[in-house]
Each structure stands twice: as C-alpha cells, then as structure tokens.
C-alpha cells in the first residue's frame, strides 16, 4: 500500500506545479505528508513550502533537523525567507541570512521592518530599474540579458534611489533609440506606499490595469513592486480568512492539525458561543411559570429564534460584503436600513401568517397562532435592523465583523425571539 | 444637497478607475445611482457596466431607453457584449451585433456557444498570434505596432488555424533575427480546453507562472486566451458566491435591490429554513409530557442545540474549504473523520463538564447536570461526524455544500440535540 502511494505521488510530482503539490501535501495526514515530502525534488521545495498554509508547513519543518534546514535554506530568496520566517527557529533564520548574498540580506532586512499586514513586507524585487538618465537603447539592451519575470513596466530612479517614473515596455519598441526614458514615462504614475495594507494595495493593482505597481517607502525610495499574481494570492487569503472566520477558524488551520491543538483552538469559540447560549437560556428562564402552564410555547419557541437568526444572517452577509468592498459609508446607511427593515417587515408578515396558521391548527388555539405571529414579525424586523447595525459598529471599532458579527447577531435574535414570544404568551395565554 | 453630491462624484470620476467607479455606483440607492450615471464619461461606461454585479447593472439598463442603448453599445467589444448580454433586451443585442466589425461578431458567436460556466465563453481576444513559419524578426516588428495589452507570450498557429505553440516574448530579444519562432517555442506548452470550467481554468492560470494561457477549442483551434487578471476576477466571484451562499444569497444581489424583489428571493430561503425548524419543533413535541413536569429542560434545551450547531459548523467550514481547494478525496476521508470526531469528543467532554456543573447548581439537581452533560457529548460528536459527511455527500451529488450544508447540518444538530436531551430527561428525571 505504501509503495503504491509512493508511485502515485511520483507521477504527481512530474505533472503538477509547485503550488499544486503544496495543496496535495496539505491534503495528506501528517505522517503520510512527511513521507511524501521526501519525494519532492529539491528545486521545488522552497516554492512548495511558501505556498502551503503556515500550520501545514510547520508540521514539515518540525520533522526536519537543523542541519537539513540549513541546506534547504541555502541561497533562499529574501521574499521566500520573509514568508517562511515565522514558522522557523530564529537560529535557522539567522544562519540563512548569513549565507545570503549581501543584496538579498538587505532586501530581507528592509521587508521585515514592516508589519505582517503591510505591503512593504511582501514586495517583489524582480523588477527592472534604470537610472532616469538612461535612453531607450539602454533599456532594450537590458531586456536582452534580463532574467526577471515578465513585466509590462520598467522603473526609473534618481541617483539617490528616489523613484522617478514608470515606462511601459511596450512603448520602447516604437521609440527612437536615442530618446530619453524620462520623456517616455507615464504621466502621474500610480505607486503604492509601503505602509499601505496588503488588501488595499492588492485592490489597487487589480484596478490599475497594469501587471504590477511600484512600492515606495516613506523616503520616496523604490522598495520593490507588487504584482498581479501577488494580488491574486492576497485576495484569495482574504476571502479564505473571511470564510473561516464565520466559524471562528483561522485561515492557516491545517486539515490534519493535531487533535489536541485543534481542540484547544476550537474550545475558545465554543466557549464564547456558550455564553450567548446561556444568555438565551436565562431569557427563557424568566418565563418558567408560563412554560409550565402552556407547554406549546416550549415546543414552538425554537421556530421564532431560528427565523430571526436566518433573516438576520441574510442581512448581515450582505452588509459584510458591502463593507469588504468598501461600499458602506455614512451616506448610504439610512437608505440601507430602510430597505432592509422593509424587506424584514414584508417577510416577517408573510411568514408570521404561515406559521400562525400552522401553530393554530397544531395546538388547536387561535391565540397561540396570534402570539407566535406577532413574535415572528417583531423578531425578523429586529434581526434586519441588527443585521445592518451590528457589522457597521464592529467595523468602526475595527473588530472583524465576519468573525464576531454572527455570534452577536444570534444573541440578539435569540433573546428578542424568546422574550417576545414568551412575553406575549404570558400576557395573552395565561 | 443634490448639487453637492454631483460635485463630489465629479471628483471621484477624475480620480478613480472604471472598476472603482462601478463599486461606487453600486453603493448608491437606485435613484441616486441613475443620477450619477449621467456623469460617467462615455468612454468609461462599458468598462463600468461590465464590472458591476449584474443586478446593479440591470437597474441602470432599465432606465436607459433603447435609442441610447444602441448608442452606448456602438462598437462594443465582443468580450464585453458577452458579459452584458444577459441583462440586455434581445433586440438591443442583435442591433449591437449588426453594427460590430465582422471579426468581433465572429468572436461573439464563438463565445456564446459555451455555457456560462465554461471558460470558452470568456476568452480574451487581445493576443499576439503569428504563423508558425514566422521568424524572430517578424515577431519583433509586430511588437512595434501592436496595441494589445501587455503579454508575456505570443502564440503560433498552423495555416488551418490549429494551435501550434507558445513563445515567451522575453526570448525574442536575445535570439538571432532569422531564427524560426517554432524553434524558440516552449516544450509541451500548457493550454486550456474551451470546455473547461471557469474556476478550474483560472486555477490553472494562477499556478502556471505565466500571465495568460491559450484556450483551445475541441478542434484544436486557438480560440483566445485567459489572463491572470481574469483569473483574479473569477476567483473573487467564486469566493463571493460561496460567502453569499452561506446565507442563501446570490453573488449578484444588489445592495439596493427593490424591496419586493429582494423579499421574494429571501422568502425562499426562510421557507426552507422554516421546514427544518418545524422538524426540530416536532422533535420537541414528542416530549411534551416530560417538559410539563420538568420545565428546566425547556430552559436548557437551546444550549444543547446551539453547542452542537457551532461545533458542527466549524467542521463543516473546514471541509468545505478542503473541497473547494480539491483537497478532499477518498483516501483521506477516514483519517479526517477520525480526527474531527476525536476533536468533537474532546471538546464535547470538556464543555459537558462545564455545562453539567452550571446546570446542576442552577436547578439544584445533579441529575439535570448529568443529563445535559450526556446530551452535549452525544450532540457534539454527532455534529463533528455530520460536519464531515454532509458536505462530502452533497459534493458527490453536485449540490453546492456552501449553500445547503449548514441548513442540513443545523437540522441534524437540532434534532439530535433535542431528542438526546429530552429523551435522556424522560428516562432519568421523571
């Protein structure tokens, strides 16, 4: 069986790109992952590691002794080391830095000055730079021996390293060889400040229409570029963390994380949720006497809470997307609130009628039908209102609404639902 | 007030790219959006419309009379018309086709042969094609007058239009002018079949290391290319629909959709959820007699359901991501199931103890504590098991697990939670 896996993986290694191999390795239980890792060709290894989610990569690093780590990181690129450093022992990073070419070490040290969510940390250094006094002929000559990845632009700098302009490579071919590059450069070239957040910078590249944008530090020096491919990776990571956050999970979660570590992390989220559940129970507890007399209320109460929860999460999801796309601002909150509450009211009335009729027949009591109908309308309207307001407040407080929005919303819809239903029941059914 | 908005938007038009203007227009209530639309310069309009979500775009089209639509679409590119066609009246599309250049019309007709989820429908035609007999000198001459967007490759075709190879433009600069392009072309060039799904094709471009891949039809003809920028758009759309699907929403939902239309769409999702809520109520109803005698059960039962729901949705989210990344296959399902159920058992026992102790004190009854503790363990384990199994089964049935996974999971955790808790209560507390 093991031999068979070895052979299947050998085929995969031949056919897949490094990034696909990373996905494949992540999909394997840890013991098997470590066996297959041995088959990954040396020249692919850094690329595979950089692509993996950090927890999955950690499992591989943990199994490699320091000697082999040194060999693996011999001549690693600055960009790659920046990505790997947080999952490596400090001594290994230091050793790798010492073996690096002077230039790469400088790149590394510049990058790690920036925070993990700033674009300056992730700049790519494979860009084509020329002094602003250079001519078209020089640029064309440079293209012949260049080894950098495909680019649509070259960048001009002043003698002191200050950024001085962007030239579309396209324009070189039809320009006279003696023309100065400065004269060819784009008017008002777009640049990205190194302190900008990763996601804002990546949106900027996406919308630029160019393959990359130059990244400029606080002193107007050209520190590197951010490419469309990086923008794609950043976008993917952002969405993944948003999706994982809805369940209180981390984007870097390994499919085969150790049971104990995984349990510990998830326990926190369950604990937070337990608090909100106790809150709901407490609300129900206020009406113990009523429940004792009208047991139908206990049977029907999850329906009220659940309809509120679903309606609220629809609004919440729409607003969270709007916030992520930068589409929610002071000006459009009032009309949004009106629209969502109207939708809530309409759906509240519709489903209140349906549920009211069913409940009336089920428990042979029109009063029960009326009570649940009223509670449903109230709860769905409250849910729509909260679905707009909660994520906007969280966003203002710079708390991620994708992570905590739904916990808070559920607390509101549970408590409002139970109190409205059991409260109205106490007033009209006893 | 209106004048003020007009001026603010005028500034935005000057400073923003077309894609950013699209996001801004989408963020406005419909009446205001239509006013601001008038300020969008003619040359930006098609770009803005193509970028918008289709429902938001529809609101603009609905307000433009047919005469103006014809003018707007005069000389539209085939790629853009393909994107806009589903939100336009058929007569307008026909008129636009008649005014198109012969070549563009052919492109359009080729594209719409493919389904909306096939990459062939969205190919980009701005690619640099040469006969395979051409030489380096011809290619360099072509670069001088070319107007296509930056590319890293040019493509070779046979006399009959069959795809014949890919040449990295980079390699042209250092090659002798008389060399044949065929000799320079990449070994085993990557291609994308036009029938491939959009998301698979976009992953392929992302992993290719190139800026674009050629798209080949069933007869081996070169139909166009898919670029990294398109891959980014497709990736964004996929994640957005996954996020919106978790709340039963559509990726194209307009923030300011008309109240009636929006209510109608959301009503369906609420109705589906209502069925599952009634299912839970029915389960509770089985234990009416017990609830009448031990009202504490009614107070505590939402806690059991909610802890199961949260634990289950954590597993579900992890598995859905794994499925989306293509990381779940027959081979790793058993170890995944073992891991997730172990995590569930561990967290189940932990929180069972906490909740059991609290419940014992709250209702001054050790028996109630024991009953709820047992129910919590059972429900969290069932939730972990279902969190793995449900999305995998849905995926096999080609039902989107992001859309229906959580509804089905909640039904399971509600019913198992209520039956376990109230069933054990009936056995041990009466």
Interface residues (C-beta under 8 A of the other chain):
Chain A: X17 X19 X20 X23 X24 X26 X27 X28 X29 X140 X143 X144 X145 X146 X150 X152 X168 X169 X170 X173 X174 X206 X207 X208 X209 X210 X211 X228 X229 X231 X232 X235 X236 X239 X240 X242 X243 X244 X246 X247 X248 X249 X253 X255 X256 X259 X260 X262 X263 X266 X267 X269 X270 X271 X273 X274 X276 X277 X278 X280 X281 X284 X285 X288 X291 X292 X295 X298 X299 X300 X301 X302 X303 X305 X306 X307 X310 X311 X313 X314 X316 X317 X318 X320 X321 X322 X325 X326 X327 X328 X329 X332 X335 X336 X339 X342 X343 X346 X347 X350 X351 X354 X355 X358 X414
Chain B: X17 X19 X20 X23 X24 X26 X27 X28 X29 X140 X143 X144 X145 X146 X150 X152 X168 X169 X170 X173 X174 X206 X207 X208 X209 X210 X211 X228 X229 X231 X232 X235 X236 X239 X240 X242 X243 X244 X246 X247 X248 X249 X253 X255 X256 X259 X260 X262 X263 X266 X267 X269 X270 X271 X273 X274 X276 X277 X278 X280 X281 X284 X285 X288 X291 X292 X295 X298 X299 X300 X301 X302 X303 X305 X306 X307 X310 X311 X313 X314 X316 X317 X318 X320 X321 X322 X325 X326 X327 X328 X329 X332 X335 X336 X339 X342 X343 X346 X347 X350 X351 X354 X355 X358 X414
